[in-house]
Amino acid sequence: MEIVYVYQKKRKDFGRQPTFGDRTAVLGLNILSDPTLMRNYVERNPCQAEVQSVPEKSEHEVNTESFVLSNRGILHTQGGWPKDVDATDVEHTIRYRKKVEKDDEYIRAVQSMGNAMEHCIKQNNAIDIYEEYFADGPDAISVETPSAKSLNVYRDPNPLKRAATYVSWYPDDGHKIAVAYSMLQFQSMPANMSYDSYIWDVENPNTPDQTLTPPSPLVSIKYNPKDPHVLVGGCYNGLISFWDTRKGSFPVDTSAVDKSHRDPVYNLSWVQSKSGSEFFSVSSDGQVLWWDIRKLAEPTESLLLDPEKNGQIVGGTVVDYETTMPTKFMVGGENGSVFMCNKKAKNPSEKITHIYPGHHGPVLALQRNPFFLKNFLTVGDWKAQIWAEDIRSPIMSTRYAPSYLTDACWSPTRPSVFFTSKLDGTVDVWDYLFKQNDPTLTVQVCNSPIHSIKIQEHGRHIATTARDGSTTILELSDGLTRLQNNEKSIFSQMLEREAKREKTLESSAREKRLKAAQKRPNSAAVKLTGAALDDLIKQAEDDFFSFIDDGSGTAREKAMARARDEVKAQ
């Protein structure tokens, strides 16, 4: 049965305010009972019902819809031009602008809006809410205890762990790091070892941001300071490759085998140039090669590290180039010496201008002080040394450490602070303004030898790479990053004082050598022969046997008897 009741209203009554009132009850519909419907039902007697006093519960499962996120960029271009005006054509826009400026309506609009704009500008200039009241006051001396805390650890994602040999910070903001991975032990490289190196996002230590696939494991890697998308890497087999991160994981170009190094490329450095595409590399084969990424087939220039000009090549381990000194660069050698070189020398024999002999082992770190460019820092054994360009001996040195030093770098924000890493997995922070005998802070970064240590441009974070394949970022306290009161002048006076002292000692030692040389006979001009030579040999033998004699006076006879026995035995 269908019951329908239609309400009708005229169109003019739509939206009219309803008025309600009382009315009598009206029977709309009366449905009478139908006894025949009782045949459809059966009476249940008795009727039983079970009831439990427990609240009813229900279970529901909901799976939210997953969304795929993507980054989108917006390029805002200049708009508001008429359709017949090309906004990219400078001359066209200038002509249209001059045409509008001559219009009387434009002049009236500018005059009417000028008063309102002038009122707003005066309101903004009335009170400077960003005014810094104590900007000219001296900075408070930091009394905070020097400290460094570990932020993130980035581990080699490959199952076969390799050593993290080098790290390079992303230019400017430093939100990424490029890490080179390799096996530096000779002939210990497994056959199935991965060659990949990685670029890590500082905020994401779980997965690499990008993979770099070189032709051979990378030993060194460097970001281009002018173009952060470009990196160059030095391979274990001596090749040089460069990447553009916008073009994928494989290198854009690689140097030819016959024109490259013959040993691992241990260090790279970008050169100040107009194109921003030039750099040079150094290897233990004794070559320093200049390259241009626009033509990487062969080097543009080369230098052999032959300081004595006798054909004995010295292997290079590290190179330093300062952009403010475009013709000078320094190279650290395997013999512990530092070579000052001149790129613009007329012939190759004049390119090495000074030699600074100072370490017992290969020079592993070499860097100029960013505040005082005539002073540089080196590491090559169990100590770090600070040098001056015009002095052949170090002006300041740290004490000998119980563990071998592997790398070092200056702080870019404080002239008197530098950092050193060691084989025992520790990093020492030296603040020469505070004390010179011991490090200000020692941090145990890991239990594996540290290969490389590099600091961010802002001086707040340090990245270290270790032999177990881990890369650790440390955050320094404010006291180690903020420039102290008069620190620059005090450290400058300290360097000048030590340089003057070292010059005085050098001059006095030179005078003593000259006096001693004048007293000695000219042995080079007079060659002893005959009886004079025999007397000299006999005197040397007497001095030797008297030195080793045990007091019995029979040292010579025992030596002669031992010599006769050996002759008979032969």
MOUR-V820890 format. One record per backbone hydrogen bond with DSSP energy under -1.0 kcal/mol. NH is the residue of the N-H (numbers start at 1). CO is the residue of the C=O. Records with the same first field share a line. If there is no record, write none. Layout:
# MOUR-V820890
NH = CO ; CO
This chain:
# MOUR-V820890
13 = 10
14 = 11
16 = 13
37 = 34
38 = 35
39 = 36
40 = 37
41 = 38
54 = 52
85 = 82
89 = 86
93 = 89
94 = 90
95 = 91
96 = 92
97 = 93
98 = 94
99 = 95
100 = 96
101 = 97
102 = 98
103 = 100
107 = 103
108 = 104
109 = 105
110 = 106
111 = 107
112 = 108
113 = 109
114 = 110
117 = 113
118 = 114
119 = 115
120 = 116
121 = 117
122 = 118
123 = 119
124 = 120
125 = 121
131 = 128
149 = 475
151 = 473
154 = 471
163 = 182
164 = 466
165 = 180
166 = 180
168 = 178
170 = 176
173 = 171
177 = 200
178 = 168
179 = 198
180 = 166
182 = 163
188 = 185
193 = 190
197 = 212
198 = 179
199 = 210
200 = 177
202 = 175
204 = 201
209 = 199
210 = 199
212 = 197
213 = 249
219 = 234
220 = 234
222 = 232
224 = 230
230 = 227
231 = 243
232 = 222
233 = 241
234 = 220
235 = 239
236 = 217
238 = 235
241 = 233
242 = 253
243 = 231
245 = 229
247 = 244
252 = 242
253 = 242
255 = 240
256 = 297
260 = 257
261 = 238
265 = 235
267 = 282
269 = 280
271 = 278
279 = 291
280 = 269
281 = 289
282 = 267
283 = 287
286 = 283
288 = 303
289 = 281
290 = 301
291 = 279
293 = 277
295 = 292
300 = 290
303 = 288
305 = 286
306 = 304
309 = 306
313 = 311
314 = 305
316 = 283
317 = 332
318 = 332
320 = 330
325 = 322
329 = 341
330 = 320
331 = 339
332 = 318
333 = 337
334 = 315
336 = 333
338 = 356
339 = 331
340 = 354
341 = 329
342 = 351
343 = 327
345 = 342
350 = 347
351 = 348
353 = 340
354 = 340
356 = 338
358 = 336
359 = 336
363 = 333
364 = 379
365 = 379
367 = 377
369 = 375
375 = 372
376 = 387
377 = 367
378 = 385
379 = 365
385 = 378
386 = 396
387 = 376
389 = 374
391 = 388
395 = 386
396 = 386
398 = 384
401 = 382
405 = 381
406 = 421
409 = 419
411 = 417
417 = 414
418 = 430
419 = 409
420 = 428
421 = 407
422 = 426
423 = 404
425 = 422
427 = 443
428 = 420
429 = 441
430 = 418
432 = 416
434 = 431
435 = 431
440 = 429
441 = 429
443 = 427
445 = 425 ; 443
446 = 425
450 = 422
451 = 465
452 = 465
454 = 463
456 = 461
459 = 456
462 = 474
463 = 454
464 = 472
465 = 452
466 = 470
467 = 449
469 = 466
471 = 154
472 = 464
473 = 152
474 = 462
475 = 149
476 = 460
477 = 147
480 = 477
481 = 478
482 = 478
487 = 484
490 = 486
491 = 487
492 = 488
493 = 489
494 = 490
495 = 491
496 = 492
497 = 493
498 = 494
499 = 495
500 = 496
501 = 497
502 = 498
503 = 499
504 = 500
505 = 501
506 = 502
507 = 503
508 = 504
509 = 505
510 = 506
511 = 507
512 = 508
513 = 509
514 = 510
515 = 511
516 = 512
517 = 513
518 = 514
519 = 515
520 = 516
523 = 521
526 = 522
532 = 529
534 = 530
535 = 531
536 = 532
537 = 533
538 = 534
539 = 535
540 = 536
541 = 537
542 = 538
543 = 539
544 = 540
545 = 541
546 = 542
547 = 543
548 = 544
549 = 545
558 = 554
559 = 555
560 = 556
561 = 557
562 = 558
563 = 559
564 = 560
565 = 561
566 = 562
567 = 563
568 = 564
569 = 565
570 = 566
